[in-house]
Amino acid sequence: MAIVKSKLLKQLSQNYPNFLKKDLDKFTEIILNEIKRALRRGDRVELRGFGVFSTKIQKARISRNPKTGEKVNTPQKKTINFKMSKELFKKLNYEE
């Protein structure tokens, strides 16, 4: 089951009933936008206890269309790399 932003906001509003929903929405928007901006600049984003987001550059290459076998030029692009923290690893694998 994937978590979507609306479910996240619903959970936050249940856990923090003193905050207005529009304030929680604005707060999550600010956080997500700052993460996006940092990754666009090429910076690392470290969330202690969760993990680290970083970008890697995937080189330009010639690939093939699997349907036709035709050669296709794939340009250089940035990809996101995520490495989970040891805490998250332990919670996922050892604790229930």
CYANA upper distance limits for C-alpha pairs under 8 A (distance plus 0.5 A):
  3 ILE  CA      7 LYS  CA      6.87
  3 ILE  CA      8 LEU  CA      7.28
  4 VAL  CA      8 LEU  CA      6.80
  5 LYS  CA      9 LEU  CA      6.64
  6 SER  CA     10 LYS  CA      6.66
  7 LYS  CA     11 GLN  CA      6.66
  8 LEU  CA     12 LEU  CA      6.67
  9 LEU  CA     13 SER  CA      6.57
  9 LEU  CA     21 LYS  CA      7.99
  9 LEU  CA     24 LEU  CA      7.32
  9 LEU  CA     25 ASP  CA      7.09
 10 LYS  CA     14 GLN  CA      6.79
 11 GLN  CA     15 ASN  CA      6.70
 12 LEU  CA     16 TYR  CA      6.36
 12 LEU  CA     24 LEU  CA      7.83
 13 SER  CA     17 PRO  CA      5.91
 13 SER  CA     19 PHE  CA      7.52
 13 SER  CA     20 LEU  CA      8.08
 13 SER  CA     21 LYS  CA      6.78
 13 SER  CA     24 LEU  CA      7.82
 19 PHE  CA     23 ASP  CA      7.12
 19 PHE  CA     24 LEU  CA      7.27
 20 LEU  CA     24 LEU  CA      6.93
 21 LYS  CA     25 ASP  CA      6.58
 22 LYS  CA     26 LYS  CA      6.62
 23 ASP  CA     27 PHE  CA      6.57
 24 LEU  CA     28 THR  CA      6.72
 25 ASP  CA     29 GLU  CA      6.67
 26 LYS  CA     30 ILE  CA      6.67
 27 PHE  CA     31 ILE  CA      6.87
 28 THR  CA     32 LEU  CA      6.62
 29 GLU  CA     33 ASN  CA      6.46
 30 ILE  CA     34 GLU  CA      6.60
 31 ILE  CA     35 ILE  CA      6.80
 32 LEU  CA     36 LYS  CA      6.73
 33 ASN  CA     37 ARG  CA      6.57
 34 GLU  CA     38 ALA  CA      6.58
 35 ILE  CA     39 LEU  CA      6.73
 35 ILE  CA     45 VAL  CA      7.15
 36 LYS  CA     40 ARG  CA      6.59
 37 ARG  CA     41 ARG  CA      6.80
 38 ALA  CA     42 GLY  CA      6.87
 38 ALA  CA     43 ASP  CA      5.69
 38 ALA  CA     44 ARG  CA      7.50
 38 ALA  CA     45 VAL  CA      7.47
 39 LEU  CA     43 ASP  CA      5.86
 39 LEU  CA     44 ARG  CA      7.08
 39 LEU  CA     45 VAL  CA      7.76
 39 LEU  CA     53 PHE  CA      8.26
 39 LEU  CA     54 SER  CA      7.05
 39 LEU  CA     55 THR  CA      6.89
 39 LEU  CA     80 ILE  CA      8.49
 42 GLY  CA     54 SER  CA      7.80
 42 GLY  CA     55 THR  CA      6.65
 43 ASP  CA     54 SER  CA      7.22
 43 ASP  CA     55 THR  CA      8.13
 44 ARG  CA     52 VAL  CA      7.40
 44 ARG  CA     53 PHE  CA      6.31
 44 ARG  CA     54 SER  CA      5.19
 44 ARG  CA     55 THR  CA      7.91
 45 VAL  CA     52 VAL  CA      6.11
 45 VAL  CA     53 PHE  CA      5.55
 45 VAL  CA     54 SER  CA      6.94
 46 GLU  CA     51 GLY  CA      6.53
 46 GLU  CA     52 VAL  CA      4.87
 46 GLU  CA     53 PHE  CA      6.90
 47 LEU  CA     51 GLY  CA      5.94
 47 LEU  CA     52 VAL  CA      6.68
 48 ARG  CA     85 SER  CA      7.92
 49 GLY  CA     85 SER  CA      6.27
 49 GLY  CA     86 LYS  CA      8.00
 49 GLY  CA     87 GLU  CA      6.13
 49 GLY  CA     88 LEU  CA      6.89
 50 PHE  CA     84 MET  CA      6.47
 50 PHE  CA     85 SER  CA      5.82
 50 PHE  CA     87 GLU  CA      7.66
 50 PHE  CA     88 LEU  CA      6.23
 51 GLY  CA     82 PHE  CA      7.43
 51 GLY  CA     83 LYS  CA      6.01
 51 GLY  CA     84 MET  CA      4.52
 51 GLY  CA     85 SER  CA      4.98
 51 GLY  CA     88 LEU  CA      8.14
 52 VAL  CA     82 PHE  CA      6.18
 52 VAL  CA     83 LYS  CA      5.78
 52 VAL  CA     84 MET  CA      6.87
 52 VAL  CA     85 SER  CA      7.87
 53 PHE  CA     80 ILE  CA      7.25
 53 PHE  CA     81 ASN  CA      6.23
 53 PHE  CA     82 PHE  CA      5.16
 53 PHE  CA     83 LYS  CA      7.19
 54 SER  CA     80 ILE  CA      6.28
 54 SER  CA     81 ASN  CA      5.68
 54 SER  CA     82 PHE  CA      7.01
 55 THR  CA     78 LYS  CA      6.74
 55 THR  CA     79 THR  CA      6.02
 55 THR  CA     80 ILE  CA      5.07
 55 THR  CA     81 ASN  CA      6.19
 56 LYS  CA     78 LYS  CA      6.09
 56 LYS  CA     79 THR  CA      5.81
 56 LYS  CA     80 ILE  CA      6.84
 56 LYS  CA     81 ASN  CA      7.28
 57 ILE  CA     76 GLN  CA      7.52
 57 ILE  CA     77 LYS  CA      6.26
 57 ILE  CA     78 LYS  CA      5.02
 57 ILE  CA     79 THR  CA      6.75
 58 GLN  CA     76 GLN  CA      6.13
 58 GLN  CA     77 LYS  CA      5.83
 58 GLN  CA     78 LYS  CA      6.44
 58 GLN  CA     79 THR  CA      7.28
 59 LYS  CA     75 PRO  CA      7.79
 59 LYS  CA     76 GLN  CA      5.24
 59 LYS  CA     77 LYS  CA      7.39
 60 ALA  CA     73 ASN  CA      8.06
 60 ALA  CA     74 THR  CA      6.08
 60 ALA  CA     75 PRO  CA      4.93
 60 ALA  CA     76 GLN  CA      4.55
 60 ALA  CA     77 LYS  CA      7.92
 61 ARG  CA     73 ASN  CA      6.65
 61 ARG  CA     74 THR  CA      5.81
 61 ARG  CA     75 PRO  CA      7.14
 61 ARG  CA     76 GLN  CA      8.06
 62 ILE  CA     71 LYS  CA      7.00
 62 ILE  CA     72 VAL  CA      6.16
 62 ILE  CA     73 ASN  CA      5.14
 62 ILE  CA     74 THR  CA      6.32
 63 SER  CA     71 LYS  CA      6.25
 63 SER  CA     72 VAL  CA      5.74
 63 SER  CA     73 ASN  CA      6.77
 63 SER  CA     74 THR  CA      7.04
 64 ARG  CA     69 GLY  CA      6.04
 64 ARG  CA     70 GLU  CA      5.99
 64 ARG  CA     71 LYS  CA      5.02
 64 ARG  CA     72 VAL  CA      6.04
 65 ASN  CA     69 GLY  CA      5.53
 65 ASN  CA     70 GLU  CA      5.81
 65 ASN  CA     71 LYS  CA      6.91
 65 ASN  CA     72 VAL  CA      7.16
 66 PRO  CA     70 GLU  CA      8.28
 84 MET  CA     88 LEU  CA      6.79
 84 MET  CA     89 PHE  CA      7.05
 85 SER  CA     89 PHE  CA      6.71
 86 LYS  CA     90 LYS  CA      6.63
 87 GLU  CA     91 LYS  CA      6.77
 88 LEU  CA     92 LEU  CA      6.59
 89 PHE  CA     93 ASN  CA      6.58
 90 LYS  CA     94 TYR  CA      5.83
 90 LYS  CA     95 GLU  CA      7.09
 91 LYS  CA     95 GLU  CA      5.52
 91 LYS  CA     96 GLU  CA      7.57
 92 LEU  CA     96 GLU  CA      8.32
